[in-house]
């Protein structure tokens, strides 16, 4: 009995998990990275303003509590925005990768690791 003859339930279950979770995990990572990149583009990082960036150059006594710059800095430093980015990325990755929705990414992952065609 070979691993791909359809009788090995553990192999098929493992393939099904990989096919259905890999796009979600990749989407979550990319979503969080996109938020990090967006903050970096305007000069913010999880530890505060980036030296020489827009925020560092424009900080001063004129900043008000609750203003746009203050809120953006707080979001960049608390992790809430990264969690939202990861969630949006995970949902998008799942929708694109789930075999019953689009199947493009999920089927490609399955083929790349040699899984038989598995329905989730």
MIPAVO-597679 format. One line per field, with one value per residue (C-alpha): residue in one letter; x negated, y, z. Coordinates in nm, 2 decimals. Example, Ala and Ser with C-alpha at 12.3 -4.5 7.8 and 13.67 -1.06 7.14 Angstrom:
! MIPAVO-597679
code A,S
px -1.23,-1.37
py -0.45,-0.11
pz 0.78,0.71
//
This chain:
! MIPAVO-597679
code X,X,X,X,X,X,X,X,X,X,X,X,X,X,X,X,X,X,X,X,X,X,X,X,X,X,X,X,X,X,X,X,X,X,X,X,X,X,X,X,X,X,X,X,X,X,X,X,X,X,X,X,X,X,X,X,X,X,X,X,X,X,X,X,X,X,X,X,X,X,X,X,X,X,X,X,X,X,X,X,X,X,X,X,X,X,X,X,X,X,X,X,X,X,X,X,X,X,X,X,X,X,X,X,X,X,X,X,X,X,X,X,X,X,X,X,X,X,X,X
px 0.00,-0.15,-0.09,0.10,0.34,0.63,0.62,0.38,0.62,0.34,0.16,0.48,0.57,0.22,0.25,0.59,0.47,0.17,0.38,0.63,0.41,0.10,0.28,0.43,0.10,-0.08,0.21,0.18,-0.20,-0.16,0.12,-0.08,-0.39,-0.18,-0.08,-0.44,-0.55,-0.29,-0.39,-0.76,-0.68,-0.56,-0.84,-0.69,-0.80,-0.68,-0.93,-0.85,-0.94,-1.22,-1.51,-1.51,-1.16,-0.85,-0.72,-1.06,-1.10,-0.75,-0.73,-0.72,-0.53,-0.24,-0.13,0.20,0.31,0.56,0.44,0.38,0.00,0.05,0.31,0.09,-0.21,0.00,0.14,-0.21,-0.34,-0.05,-0.01,0.37,0.31,0.09,0.36,0.61,0.37,0.31,0.68,0.76,0.47,0.57,0.93,0.81,0.56,0.82,1.07,0.81,0.66,0.95,1.01,1.39,1.37,1.11,0.87,0.58,0.34,0.46,0.44,0.09,-0.02,0.12,-0.05,-0.38,-0.39,-0.26,0.08,0.36,0.66,0.83,1.17,1.18
py 0.00,0.33,0.66,0.80,0.52,0.67,0.43,0.60,0.82,0.99,1.09,1.22,1.41,1.56,1.67,1.82,2.02,2.15,2.24,2.43,2.60,2.70,2.98,3.10,3.11,3.28,3.53,3.62,3.67,3.89,4.09,4.17,4.25,4.48,4.68,4.69,4.81,5.08,5.21,5.20,5.40,5.69,5.65,5.44,5.11,4.89,5.07,5.42,5.67,5.58,5.82,6.04,5.94,6.16,6.12,6.19,6.50,6.64,6.56,6.86,7.05,7.11,6.75,6.70,6.40,6.21,6.37,6.18,6.15,6.04,5.78,5.64,5.62,5.44,5.19,5.12,5.05,4.85,4.57,4.62,4.72,4.42,4.19,4.34,4.31,3.95,3.87,4.03,3.85,3.52,3.55,3.66,3.37,3.12,3.25,3.23,2.90,2.70,2.43,2.47,2.85,2.91,2.62,2.80,2.82,2.52,2.29,2.43,2.36,2.01,1.94,2.08,1.84,1.54,1.51,1.33,1.54,1.58,1.74,1.93
pz 0.00,-0.11,0.07,-0.22,-0.29,-0.09,0.20,0.43,0.64,0.83,0.52,0.37,0.69,0.70,0.34,0.40,0.70,0.51,0.20,0.41,0.67,0.47,0.27,0.60,0.78,0.48,0.45,0.82,0.79,0.48,0.64,0.94,0.73,0.51,0.82,0.94,0.60,0.59,0.93,0.83,0.51,0.73,0.98,1.26,1.41,1.70,1.93,1.82,1.55,1.31,1.32,1.01,0.91,0.86,1.21,1.37,1.16,1.24,1.61,1.84,2.10,1.85,1.87,2.06,2.25,2.04,1.72,1.40,1.46,1.82,1.73,1.45,1.68,1.94,1.69,1.56,1.91,2.06,1.82,1.76,1.40,1.34,1.48,1.24,0.95,1.04,1.07,0.74,0.58,0.73,0.60,0.26,0.25,0.35,0.09,-0.18,-0.07,0.05,-0.22,-0.21,-0.26,-0.52,-0.49,-0.65,-0.37,-0.17,-0.48,-0.56,-0.20,-0.22,-0.56,-0.44,-0.14,-0.34,-0.18,-0.35,-0.44,-0.10,-0.04,0.29
//
